[in-house]
Amino acid sequence: MKLVRYQRGDVIAYGSLGKDVIHCLNGSIEMGFSATEQCVNLKEVRILCPVQPSKAICIGLNYKDHIEESHAQTPTEPIVFIKPGTAVISPEEGIEYPRLSNRVDYEGELAIVIGKRAKNIAEADAPKYILGYTCANDVTARDLQAPDGQWSVAKGFDTFLPLGPCIQTEVDPCCLDIQTILNGKVVQHSNTKYLLFKPYWLVSYLTSIYTLLPGDVILTGTTLGIGLMQPGDTVVVSIENIGELKNTVVRV
């Protein structure tokens, strides 16, 4: 199922994405969903970010080719940082180019969406705690990314975490084609099979540190080809069997 969060008028709700319609659902991520007999036309709604996470936990340097282009050493354990919930934006919303930065980069990534409260989870049990997967863009003010590895400023600006367009609940996260497309040109292209630290293992590892709550997301890392964006650019993160996350960069 492709689970979407949408707005129609003043109403925000969840539904299952069809070809031209959304099949309305009752419920929530915390409580689960049930089907209804109602549908709404896609043209009548605005697709929102699929979750509003309490935290987005991100993994750095998780593809070998990106490690090589960054001239970094291969990590022996995950490099972890957190983005605030205020960084999250929906598909089609503007990525704000901050006044403090002179270089803002795209980083297309697969994101894991947590479905229920998780702490100290075994790797084999991780799928039970995962609602599904979505597209993410780990937007980064590269010139503000300190060499000591403290990345909170460079990656934490408002609008620096586009998510969406849906949560795919029925997909194998370990072999998905992933692309980033800037102004119609493919600038990143890889497959999640090349992740160093795999999705289920990451859930187990991270829940040994944090309590993950329903709607929290884990960004699994970006691949070769990071590069800068300018105001007016359109960036798309496309992941096989999930969809396309499209945003435009705007000057503030």
C-alpha positions, 0 to 999 in steps of 0.5 A, spaced: 500 500 500 502 507 498 499 510 504 499 518 503 497 524 508 493 529 504 489 535 505 482 537 502 479 543 504 480 544 512 481 536 513 487 533 513 487 525 513 490 519 511 488 514 505 491 509 500 493 512 493 490 509 487 491 511 480 487 517 480 484 517 487 485 516 494 481 511 498 480 514 504 482 511 511 480 511 518 485 511 524 492 513 525 499 511 525 499 510 532 492 506 532 493 503 525 488 504 519 482 501 517 478 502 510 472 506 508 468 506 502 470 513 501 474 516 495 477 523 493 480 525 487 487 526 487 486 533 483 482 535 489 487 534 494 494 537 496 499 531 498 502 533 505 509 530 508 507 523 510 509 523 517 510 529 522 516 526 526 518 527 533 525 526 530 529 524 524 535 520 525 540 520 519 546 516 517 552 519 514 557 516 509 553 509 508 555 508 501 562 506 499 562 511 492 559 517 497 565 515 502 570 516 496 568 522 493 568 525 500 575 523 501 573 520 508 575 513 511 569 508 511 566 508 518 566 502 522 560 504 525 554 508 523 555 516 523 549 519 526 546 525 526 539 528 528 534 533 524 529 537 527 522 536 526 521 543 523 526 541 517 520 537 514 516 539 508 511 536 504 512 535 496 512 541 492 514 545 498 519 550 497 526 549 500 529 555 502 536 557 501 538 560 507 542 567 507 547 564 512 549 559 506 553 560 499 552 552 498 546 548 499 546 541 496 541 535 495 542 528 498 537 523 495 535 518 500 531 512 502 527 513 509 525 508 514 518 510 517 517 507 524 510 504 525 510 503 533 514 505 539 521 501 538 526 500 544 532 495 544 529 491 538 533 485 535 535 486 527 530 480 526 524 483 529 525 490 526 520 489 520 515 489 525 516 496 527 517 499 520 511 502 517 514 503 510 519 507 506 519 514 503 523 518 499 527 524 503 532 529 501 537 531 506 538 538 504 545 540 506 548 547 507 555 544 505 559 550 506 557 550 514 558 543 515 564 543 520 570 539 519 569 536 526 563 532 524 558 537 528 553 537 522 547 540 526 547 547 523 548 545 516 543 540 516 538 543 521 535 549 517 527 550 516 525 546 510 531 542 509 528 535 510 523 534 504 519 527 505 514 524 501 510 523 497 507 516 500 509 511 505 510 504 501 508 499 506 510 493 501 517 493 499 524 490 500 528 496 502 534 492 500 534 492 493 531 499 490 533 503 485 534 510 487 535 517 483 536 524 484 534 529 478 536 536 478 532 540 473 531 534 469 538 531 469 540 525 473 545 527 478 545 521 483 543 514 481 544 508 485 541 502 489 540 501 496 543 494 495 550 498 496 548 501 503 554 499 508 549 499 514 542 495 512 535 498 514 533 492 519 540 493 522 540 500 523 533 500 526 536 495 531 542 499 532 539 506 533 533 503 538 539 501 542 540 508 543 534 512 542 526 510 543 523 511 536 516 513 536 511 512 531 512 517 525 519 517 526 524 517 520 531 514 519 534 517 513 539 511 510 544 515 507 546 518 500 550 516 494 555 518 489 553 525 486 552 530 491 552 537 488 549 544 489 542 547 488 540 554 486 534 558 487 529 556 482 532 549 481 527 543 481 530 537 485 526 530 484 528 524 489 525 518 485 525 511 488 523 505 485 516 502 487 515 508 492 515 515 487 517 521 486 519 527 491 519 534 488 521 540 490 523 547 488 529 551 491 527 558 493 530 565 496 528 567 502 
